[in-house]
Amino acid sequence: MSWLYALSAIPASWGMAGLFVSAFLSATLLPGNSELALAAWLHLQPSTVWQALLWASLGNTLGGYSTFWLGRRIPRNAGQTPSRALAMVQRWGVAALLLSWLPILGDALCLAAGWLRLPRAAALAAIFCGKALRYGLIALPWLIG
């Protein structure tokens, strides 16, 4: 419970920014646990559930999109190595990015989608939908309760 005490000392005005940063970093190749940050925030500030969902979803989406952007920077002639993520994106296209919230595989899906030069707007929308749905499931007890 010491982590809850530490979070309770953070001013509410910093909380959403911290949640955004946590979600952003968790969606990049850096390790993180934004799900825990969201749940802890909602435990302390349950009345902010919709704002928290929005900021966590936006941060995580932009983190995933940054990996997509990096994939677009890899030259197409860099060689194609077989991978599960690349095969999924080649088979399902943008729809594969609905799974971008998955640990490890999600980063690879975003990178593969960028490398394959999938349409930017469609990729951004699919990444957002997948990430927002995952956070929505985490926040479900606060949404219905």
ABEGO torsion letter per residue (X at the ends): XAAAAAAAABBAAAAAAAAAAAAAAAABABBBBAAAAAAAAAAABAAAAAAAAAAAAAAAAAAAAAAAAAAAABBAAAEBBBBAAAAAAAAAEAAAAAAAABBGAAAAAAAAAAAAGBBAAAAAAAAAAAAAAAAAAAAAAAAAX
